[in-house]
Amino acid sequence: MFKNAIVRRPGHSLVNGITSTPELGKPDYELAKKQHDTYIDALKSCGVE
């Protein structure tokens, strides 16, 4: 099992990325940051540093 992870906050440029479902519109940057923080919390709860 992994003990360490390297992560970084999503860049604002993600809103300009290519999507396979354009009908959903551009990604929500604030939501992406929140989801990323939740992901980091999940890693920490599994013992990953």
mmCIF file of the N, C-alpha and C atoms, coordinates in Angstrom:
data_MODEL
# 
_entry.id   MODEL 
# 
loop_
_atom_site.group_PDB 
_atom_site.id 
_atom_site.type_symbol 
_atom_site.label_atom_id 
_atom_site.label_alt_id 
_atom_site.label_comp_id 
_atom_site.label_asym_id 
_atom_site.label_entity_id 
_atom_site.label_seq_id 
_atom_site.pdbx_PDB_ins_code 
_atom_site.Cartn_x 
_atom_site.Cartn_y 
_atom_site.Cartn_z 
_atom_site.occupancy 
_atom_site.B_iso_or_equiv 
_atom_site.pdbx_formal_charge 
_atom_site.auth_seq_id 
_atom_site.auth_comp_id 
_atom_site.auth_asym_id 
_atom_site.auth_atom_id 
_atom_site.pdbx_PDB_model_num 
ATOM 1   N N  . MET A 1 1  ? 0.852   -1.181 0.000   1.00 0.00 ? 1  MET A N  1 
ATOM 2   C CA . MET A 1 1  ? 0.000   0.000  0.000   1.00 0.00 ? 1  MET A CA 1 
ATOM 3   C C  . MET A 1 1  ? 0.893   1.237  0.000   1.00 0.00 ? 1  MET A C  1 
ATOM 4   N N  . PHE A 1 2  ? 0.463   2.260  -0.682  1.00 0.00 ? 2  PHE A N  1 
ATOM 5   C CA . PHE A 1 2  ? 1.224   3.501  -0.732  1.00 0.00 ? 2  PHE A CA 1 
ATOM 6   C C  . PHE A 1 2  ? 1.099   4.258  0.582   1.00 0.00 ? 2  PHE A C  1 
ATOM 7   N N  . LYS A 1 3  ? 2.179   4.923  0.974   1.00 0.00 ? 3  LYS A N  1 
ATOM 8   C CA . LYS A 1 3  ? 2.169   5.719  2.197   1.00 0.00 ? 3  LYS A CA 1 
ATOM 9   C C  . LYS A 1 3  ? 2.236   7.209  1.903   1.00 0.00 ? 3  LYS A C  1 
ATOM 10  N N  . ASN A 1 4  ? 2.686   7.569  0.699   1.00 0.00 ? 4  ASN A N  1 
ATOM 11  C CA . ASN A 1 4  ? 2.845   8.975  0.333   1.00 0.00 ? 4  ASN A CA 1 
ATOM 12  C C  . ASN A 1 4  ? 2.161   9.248  -1.003  1.00 0.00 ? 4  ASN A C  1 
ATOM 13  N N  . ALA A 1 5  ? 1.725   10.474 -1.168  1.00 0.00 ? 5  ALA A N  1 
ATOM 14  C CA . ALA A 1 5  ? 1.124   10.906 -2.433  1.00 0.00 ? 5  ALA A CA 1 
ATOM 15  C C  . ALA A 1 5  ? 1.599   12.315 -2.740  1.00 0.00 ? 5  ALA A C  1 
ATOM 16  N N  . ILE A 1 6  ? 1.828   12.582 -4.005  1.00 0.00 ? 6  ILE A N  1 
ATOM 17  C CA . ILE A 1 6  ? 2.171   13.929 -4.452  1.00 0.00 ? 6  ILE A CA 1 
ATOM 18  C C  . ILE A 1 6  ? 0.938   14.477 -5.150  1.00 0.00 ? 6  ILE A C  1 
ATOM 19  N N  . VAL A 1 7  ? 0.428   15.576 -4.645  1.00 0.00 ? 7  VAL A N  1 
ATOM 20  C CA . VAL A 1 7  ? -0.769  16.191 -5.224  1.00 0.00 ? 7  VAL A CA 1 
ATOM 21  C C  . VAL A 1 7  ? -0.535  17.686 -5.392  1.00 0.00 ? 7  VAL A C  1 
ATOM 22  N N  . ARG A 1 8  ? -1.322  18.280 -6.237  1.00 0.00 ? 8  ARG A N  1 
ATOM 23  C CA . ARG A 1 8  ? -1.309  19.736 -6.368  1.00 0.00 ? 8  ARG A CA 1 
ATOM 24  C C  . ARG A 1 8  ? -2.714  20.191 -6.718  1.00 0.00 ? 8  ARG A C  1 
ATOM 25  N N  . ARG A 1 9  ? -3.019  21.400 -6.317  1.00 0.00 ? 9  ARG A N  1 
ATOM 26  C CA . ARG A 1 9  ? -4.335  21.974 -6.580  1.00 0.00 ? 9  ARG A CA 1 
ATOM 27  C C  . ARG A 1 9  ? -4.537  22.101 -8.092  1.00 0.00 ? 9  ARG A C  1 
ATOM 28  N N  . PRO A 1 10 ? -5.731  21.813 -8.576  1.00 0.00 ? 10 PRO A N  1 
ATOM 29  C CA . PRO A 1 10 ? -5.992  21.953 -10.014 1.00 0.00 ? 10 PRO A CA 1 
ATOM 30  C C  . PRO A 1 10 ? -5.743  23.387 -10.482 1.00 0.00 ? 10 PRO A C  1 
ATOM 31  N N  . GLY A 1 11 ? -5.157  23.514 -11.648 1.00 0.00 ? 11 GLY A N  1 
ATOM 32  C CA . GLY A 1 11 ? -4.926  24.834 -12.227 1.00 0.00 ? 11 GLY A CA 1 
ATOM 33  C C  . GLY A 1 11 ? -6.212  25.413 -12.800 1.00 0.00 ? 11 GLY A C  1 
ATOM 34  N N  . HIS A 1 12 ? -6.293  26.726 -12.788 1.00 0.00 ? 12 HIS A N  1 
ATOM 35  C CA . HIS A 1 12 ? -7.500  27.391 -13.305 1.00 0.00 ? 12 HIS A CA 1 
ATOM 36  C C  . HIS A 1 12 ? -7.709  27.089 -14.789 1.00 0.00 ? 12 HIS A C  1 
ATOM 37  N N  . SER A 1 13 ? -6.639  26.733 -15.490 1.00 0.00 ? 13 SER A N  1 
ATOM 38  C CA . SER A 1 13 ? -6.761  26.449 -16.922 1.00 0.00 ? 13 SER A CA 1 
ATOM 39  C C  . SER A 1 13 ? -7.613  25.215 -17.212 1.00 0.00 ? 13 SER A C  1 
ATOM 40  N N  . LEU A 1 14 ? -7.953  24.441 -16.199 1.00 0.00 ? 14 LEU A N  1 
ATOM 41  C CA . LEU A 1 14 ? -8.792  23.257 -16.440 1.00 0.00 ? 14 LEU A CA 1 
ATOM 42  C C  . LEU A 1 14 ? -10.140 23.632 -17.038 1.00 0.00 ? 14 LEU A C  1 
ATOM 43  N N  . VAL A 1 15 ? -10.604 24.851 -16.821 1.00 0.00 ? 15 VAL A N  1 
ATOM 44  C CA . VAL A 1 15 ? -11.896 25.258 -17.385 1.00 0.00 ? 15 VAL A CA 1 
ATOM 45  C C  . VAL A 1 15 ? -11.830 25.385 -18.901 1.00 0.00 ? 15 VAL A C  1 
ATOM 46  N N  . ASN A 1 16 ? -10.617 25.438 -19.458 1.00 0.00 ? 16 ASN A N  1 
ATOM 47  C CA . ASN A 1 16 ? -10.449 25.552 -20.906 1.00 0.00 ? 16 ASN A CA 1 
ATOM 48  C C  . ASN A 1 16 ? -10.103 24.220 -21.556 1.00 0.00 ? 16 ASN A C  1 
ATOM 49  N N  . GLY A 1 17 ? -10.174 23.139 -20.785 1.00 0.00 ? 17 GLY A N  1 
ATOM 50  C CA . GLY A 1 17 ? -9.813  21.824 -21.299 1.00 0.00 ? 17 GLY A CA 1 
ATOM 51  C C  . GLY A 1 17 ? -10.852 21.256 -22.250 1.00 0.00 ? 17 GLY A C  1 
ATOM 52  N N  . ILE A 1 18 ? -10.422 20.261 -22.989 1.00 0.00 ? 18 ILE A N  1 
ATOM 53  C CA . ILE A 1 18 ? -11.313 19.562 -23.919 1.00 0.00 ? 18 ILE A CA 1 
ATOM 54  C C  . ILE A 1 18 ? -12.178 18.594 -23.118 1.00 0.00 ? 18 ILE A C  1 
ATOM 55  N N  . THR A 1 19 ? -13.448 18.514 -23.473 1.00 0.00 ? 19 THR A N  1 
ATOM 56  C CA . THR A 1 19 ? -14.361 17.610 -22.777 1.00 0.00 ? 19 THR A CA 1 
ATOM 57  C C  . THR A 1 19 ? -15.044 16.684 -23.774 1.00 0.00 ? 19 THR A C  1 
ATOM 58  N N  . SER A 1 20 ? -15.378 15.501 -23.320 1.00 0.00 ? 20 SER A N  1 
ATOM 59  C CA . SER A 1 20 ? -16.082 14.554 -24.190 1.00 0.00 ? 20 SER A CA 1 
ATOM 60  C C  . SER A 1 20 ? -17.591 14.771 -24.147 1.00 0.00 ? 20 SER A C  1 
ATOM 61  N N  . THR A 1 21 ? -18.045 15.641 -23.237 1.00 0.00 ? 21 THR A N  1 
ATOM 62  C CA . THR A 1 21 ? -19.477 15.945 -23.129 1.00 0.00 ? 21 THR A CA 1 
ATOM 63  C C  . THR A 1 21 ? -19.666 17.462 -23.082 1.00 0.00 ? 21 THR A C  1 
ATOM 64  N N  . PRO A 1 22 ? -19.521 18.126 -24.234 1.00 0.00 ? 22 PRO A N  1 
ATOM 65  C CA . PRO A 1 22 ? -19.612 19.585 -24.259 1.00 0.00 ? 22 PRO A CA 1 
ATOM 66  C C  . PRO A 1 22 ? -20.970 20.128 -23.818 1.00 0.00 ? 22 PRO A C  1 
ATOM 67  N N  . GLU A 1 23 ? -22.006 19.297 -23.873 1.00 0.00 ? 23 GLU A N  1 
ATOM 68  C CA . GLU A 1 23 ? -23.331 19.769 -23.449 1.00 0.00 ? 23 GLU A CA 1 
ATOM 69  C C  . GLU A 1 23 ? -23.373 20.072 -21.949 1.00 0.00 ? 23 GLU A C  1 
ATOM 70  N N  . LEU A 1 24 ? -22.397 19.596 -21.200 1.00 0.00 ? 24 LEU A N  1 
ATOM 71  C CA . LEU A 1 24 ? -22.344 19.889 -19.762 1.00 0.00 ? 24 LEU A CA 1 
ATOM 72  C C  . LEU A 1 24 ? -21.736 21.264 -19.478 1.00 0.00 ? 24 LEU A C  1 
ATOM 73  N N  . GLY A 1 25 ? -21.142 21.882 -20.491 1.00 0.00 ? 25 GLY A N  1 
ATOM 74  C CA . GLY A 1 25 ? -20.539 23.193 -20.307 1.00 0.00 ? 25 GLY A CA 1 
ATOM 75  C C  . GLY A 1 25 ? -19.134 23.086 -19.750 1.00 0.00 ? 25 GLY A C  1 
ATOM 76  N N  . LYS A 1 26 ? -18.564 24.250 -19.441 1.00 0.00 ? 26 LYS A N  1 
ATOM 77  C CA . LYS A 1 26 ? -17.208 24.291 -18.902 1.00 0.00 ? 26 LYS A CA 1 
ATOM 78  C C  . LYS A 1 26 ? -17.193 23.776 -17.471 1.00 0.00 ? 26 LYS A C  1 
ATOM 79  N N  . PRO A 1 27 ? -16.075 23.174 -17.063 1.00 0.00 ? 27 PRO A N  1 
ATOM 80  C CA . PRO A 1 27 ? -15.953 22.722 -15.677 1.00 0.00 ? 27 PRO A CA 1 
ATOM 81  C C  . PRO A 1 27 ? -16.058 23.889 -14.700 1.00 0.00 ? 27 PRO A C  1 
ATOM 82  N N  . ASP A 1 28 ? -16.557 23.609 -13.523 1.00 0.00 ? 28 ASP A N  1 
ATOM 83  C CA . ASP A 1 28 ? -16.688 24.595 -12.452 1.00 0.00 ? 28 ASP A CA 1 
ATOM 84  C C  . ASP A 1 28 ? -15.408 24.547 -11.621 1.00 0.00 ? 28 ASP A C  1 
ATOM 85  N N  . TYR A 1 29 ? -14.580 25.581 -11.725 1.00 0.00 ? 29 TYR A N  1 
ATOM 86  C CA . TYR A 1 29 ? -13.284 25.591 -11.055 1.00 0.00 ? 29 TYR A CA 1 
ATOM 87  C C  . TYR A 1 29 ? -13.428 25.510 -9.541  1.00 0.00 ? 29 TYR A C  1 
ATOM 88  N N  . GLU A 1 30 ? -14.358 26.243 -8.966  1.00 0.00 ? 30 GLU A N  1 
ATOM 89  C CA . GLU A 1 30 ? -14.540 26.214 -7.504  1.00 0.00 ? 30 GLU A CA 1 
ATOM 90  C C  . GLU A 1 30 ? -14.962 24.819 -7.040  1.00 0.00 ? 30 GLU A C  1 
ATOM 91  N N  . LEU A 1 31 ? -15.824 24.169 -7.808  1.00 0.00 ? 31 LEU A N  1 
ATOM 92  C CA . LEU A 1 31 ? -16.238 22.805 -7.475  1.00 0.00 ? 31 LEU A CA 1 
ATOM 93  C C  . LEU A 1 31 ? -15.049 21.847 -7.593  1.00 0.00 ? 31 LEU A C  1 
ATOM 94  N N  . ALA A 1 32 ? -14.238 22.028 -8.621  1.00 0.00 ? 32 ALA A N  1 
ATOM 95  C CA . ALA A 1 32 ? -13.062 21.166 -8.794  1.00 0.00 ? 32 ALA A CA 1 
ATOM 96  C C  . ALA A 1 32 ? -12.114 21.300 -7.608  1.00 0.00 ? 32 ALA A C  1 
ATOM 97  N N  . LYS A 1 33 ? -11.917 22.522 -7.111  1.00 0.00 ? 33 LYS A N  1 
ATOM 98  C CA . LYS A 1 33 ? -11.056 22.720 -5.936  1.00 0.00 ? 33 LYS A CA 1 
ATOM 99  C C  . LYS A 1 33 ? -11.637 22.017 -4.714  1.00 0.00 ? 33 LYS A C  1 
ATOM 100 N N  . LYS A 1 34 ? -12.953 22.121 -4.544  1.00 0.00 ? 34 LYS A N  1 
ATOM 101 C CA . LYS A 1 34 ? -13.608 21.472 -3.406  1.00 0.00 ? 34 LYS A CA 1 
ATOM 102 C C  . LYS A 1 34 ? -13.480 19.950 -3.514  1.00 0.00 ? 34 LYS A C  1 
ATOM 103 N N  . GLN A 1 35 ? -13.698 19.415 -4.708  1.00 0.00 ? 35 GLN A N  1 
ATOM 104 C CA . GLN A 1 35 ? -13.574 17.973 -4.914  1.00 0.00 ? 35 GLN A CA 1 
ATOM 105 C C  . GLN A 1 35 ? -12.141 17.510 -4.665  1.00 0.00 ? 35 GLN A C  1 
ATOM 106 N N  . HIS A 1 36 ? -11.185 18.317 -5.062  1.00 0.00 ? 36 HIS A N  1 
ATOM 107 C CA . HIS A 1 36 ? -9.777  17.985 -4.842  1.00 0.00 ? 36 HIS A CA 1 
ATOM 108 C C  . HIS A 1 36 ? -9.464  17.944 -3.347  1.00 0.00 ? 36 HIS A C  1 
ATOM 109 N N  . ASP A 1 37 ? -9.964  18.917 -2.606  1.00 0.00 ? 37 ASP A N  1 
ATOM 110 C CA . ASP A 1 37 ? -9.759  18.932 -1.154  1.00 0.00 ? 37 ASP A CA 1 
ATOM 111 C C  . ASP A 1 37 ? -10.380 17.696 -0.503  1.00 0.00 ? 37 ASP A C  1 
ATOM 112 N N  . THR A 1 38 ? -11.547 17.295 -0.985  1.00 0.00 ? 38 THR A N  1 
ATOM 113 C CA . THR A 1 38 ? -12.205 16.092 -0.475  1.00 0.00 ? 38 THR A CA 1 
ATOM 114 C C  . THR A 1 38 ? -11.366 14.856 -0.784  1.00 0.00 ? 38 THR A C  1 
ATOM 115 N N  . TYR A 1 39 ? -10.776 14.819 -1.964  1.00 0.00 ? 39 TYR A N  1 
ATOM 116 C CA . TYR A 1 39 ? -9.900  13.714 -2.361  1.00 0.00 ? 39 TYR A CA 1 
ATOM 117 C C  . TYR A 1 39 ? -8.689  13.632 -1.429  1.00 0.00 ? 39 TYR A C  1 
ATOM 118 N N  . ILE A 1 40 ? -8.079  14.771 -1.126  1.00 0.00 ? 40 ILE A N  1 
ATOM 119 C CA . ILE A 1 40 ? -6.927  14.792 -0.218  1.00 0.00 ? 40 ILE A CA 1 
ATOM 120 C C  . ILE A 1 40 ? -7.340  14.316 1.170   1.00 0.00 ? 40 ILE A C  1 
ATOM 121 N N  . ASP A 1 41 ? -8.495  14.752 1.636   1.00 0.00 ? 41 ASP A N  1 
ATOM 122 C CA . ASP A 1 41 ? -8.993  14.286 2.940   1.00 0.00 ? 41 ASP A CA 1 
ATOM 123 C C  . ASP A 1 41 ? -9.171  12.766 2.944   1.00 0.00 ? 41 ASP A C  1 
ATOM 124 N N  . ALA A 1 42 ? -9.661  12.216 1.835   1.00 0.00 ? 42 ALA A N  1 
ATOM 125 C CA . ALA A 1 42 ? -9.849  10.764 1.740   1.00 0.00 ? 42 ALA A CA 1 
ATOM 126 C C  . ALA A 1 42 ? -8.503  10.044 1.791   1.00 0.00 ? 42 ALA A C  1 
ATOM 127 N N  . LEU A 1 43 ? -7.505  10.586 1.105   1.00 0.00 ? 43 LEU A N  1 
ATOM 128 C CA . LEU A 1 43 ? -6.171  9.991  1.161   1.00 0.00 ? 43 LEU A CA 1 
ATOM 129 C C  . LEU A 1 43 ? -5.638  9.993  2.588   1.00 0.00 ? 43 LEU A C  1 
ATOM 130 N N  . LYS A 1 44 ? -5.791  11.130 3.262   1.00 0.00 ? 44 LYS A N  1 
ATOM 131 C CA . LYS A 1 44 ? -5.308  11.242 4.645   1.00 0.00 ? 44 LYS A CA 1 
ATOM 132 C C  . LYS A 1 44 ? -6.019  10.253 5.558   1.00 0.00 ? 44 LYS A C  1 
ATOM 133 N N  . SER A 1 45 ? -7.307  10.061 5.351   1.00 0.00 ? 45 SER A N  1 
ATOM 134 C CA . SER A 1 45 ? -8.061  9.136  6.207   1.00 0.00 ? 45 SER A CA 1 
ATOM 135 C C  . SER A 1 45 ? -7.625  7.685  5.992   1.00 0.00 ? 45 SER A C  1 
ATOM 136 N N  . CYS A 1 46 ? -6.967  7.430  4.861   1.00 0.00 ? 46 CYS A N  1 
ATOM 137 C CA . CYS A 1 46 ? -6.436  6.094  4.582   1.00 0.00 ? 46 CYS A CA 1 
ATOM 138 C C  . CYS A 1 46 ? -4.987  5.953  5.046   1.00 0.00 ? 46 CYS A C  1 
ATOM 139 N N  . GLY A 1 47 ? -4.464  6.999  5.684   1.00 0.00 ? 47 GLY A N  1 
ATOM 140 C CA . GLY A 1 47 ? -3.101  6.945  6.198   1.00 0.00 ? 47 GLY A CA 1 
ATOM 141 C C  . GLY A 1 47 ? -2.032  7.411  5.233   1.00 0.00 ? 47 GLY A C  1 
ATOM 142 N N  . VAL A 1 48 ? -2.439  7.979  4.111   1.00 0.00 ? 48 VAL A N  1 
ATOM 143 C CA . VAL A 1 48 ? -1.473  8.481  3.136   1.00 0.00 ? 48 VAL A CA 1 
ATOM 144 C C  . VAL A 1 48 ? -1.055  9.887  3.543   1.00 0.00 ? 48 VAL A C  1 
ATOM 145 N N  . GLU A 1 49 ? 0.239   10.148 3.433   1.00 0.00 ? 49 GLU A N  1 
ATOM 146 C CA . GLU A 1 49 ? 0.761   11.477 3.787   1.00 0.00 ? 49 GLU A CA 1 
ATOM 147 C C  . GLU A 1 49 ? 1.001   12.295 2.541   1.00 0.00 ? 49 GLU A C  1 
# 
